[in-house]
């Protein structure tokens, strides 16, 4: 979408000879003239800078104390600072962590009014003072932010396909590193209402959502550690106001003992944002004072020491770390230890007597071809030419070979980890990414079958 700055219209009026008309109107009806507002410096944050300080010297005046004055967020990628100087200033910038931009040792000489510094170039105007084009281009826009910290990428590209359109040429288009750990790309989708995308560092390392690609819509979307958030807030924008209000104190704390376990219950606290959890302080027993936390209302503490009196008190806290006042203390005494369960024998015999067959599931036997994956380098590696997807073995293939393994004389099977791995080439299973999910490339829809 095109934007036209107000400054451009002013320049057009002057160039068309209307300046004299404006002066004539001003002479006919005088207006009060205000004093100059000084110098407002707009600075384009370099890649990797989360913030900037302005260290300056007004013409004829002293330098500010190092590291200077913190600059405020202005708009995407820009920060600003207004200095009460109508004579100009000499300036340098730093990120507050020891990295400086001093114009290669020459410092920056800045005038008055609105001044910009971007990539070592000094300019004039307000880069954030724009107004919408009265006749905007039709189409949809996707503003995509990609989190780079976990990957450690210094260069990021997005390879995408608008819905109903063609993929960009590999490796895709450059994304701009707009703040620490976040890269951004603004994509004009035309008539498309979304896109499929994968990300890479331009050197062969890809994030293609484990072979499924990412499905993104219009507007602002963030992609962080495999999680897509639509309609997201600007991750490079100013932080939200800090929550300073503590939750209310919980009430009705009750404690009951059963054998060596104490169960606590109470009435929930309230908060202006949300209660994040509860801090439980226990006193008594061999360990003295112990602090535990609980997210929901209710807590079971144990096993504790038999026939011992414990004291509990409680307070709530929110996500900002604000804590409520503590409740009154309650006492409870534990009972006797329950009898020990009878001994038993290992299920299926002593595992030390088993002979174990080790299986790398993804490469052992292909039971179902529908879940095979070639990976981001399937063609370049030569695997595609030989119909050899690197991820083709699965649970069904292992089940189909159980009689074969038993026939070899083995009585147990040891398989590689089954959790979802990070890369589409981690067929060995030892690069676990999500320990709450089984890798879908090993699974088969429906119950397993024996042939």
Buried (B, 14 or more C-beta within 10 A) or exposed (E): EEEEBEBEEEEEEEEEEEEEEEEEEEEEEEEEEEEEEBBBBBBBBBEEBEBBBBBBBBBEEEBBEEBBBEBEBBBBBBBBBBBEBBEBBBBBBBBEEEEBBEBEEEBBEBEBBBBBBBEEEBEEBBBBEBEEEEEEEEEBBBBBBBBBEEBEBEBBBBBBBBBEBEBBEEBBEEBBBBBBBBBBBEBEBEEBEBBBBBBBBEEEEBBBBBBEBBBBBBEBBBBBEBEBEEEBEBBBEEEEEEBEEBBBBBEEBEBEBEBBBBBBEBEBBEBEEEBBBBBBBBBBBEEEEEEEEBEEBEBEBEEBBEEBEBBBBBBBBBEEEBBBEBBEEBEBEBBEEEEEEEEEEEEEEEEEEBEEBEBEBBBBBBBBEEBBBBBBBBEEBEBBEEEEBBBBBBBBBBBBBEEEBEEEEBBEBEBBBBBBBBBBBBBEBEBBBBEEEEBBBBBBEEEBEEE
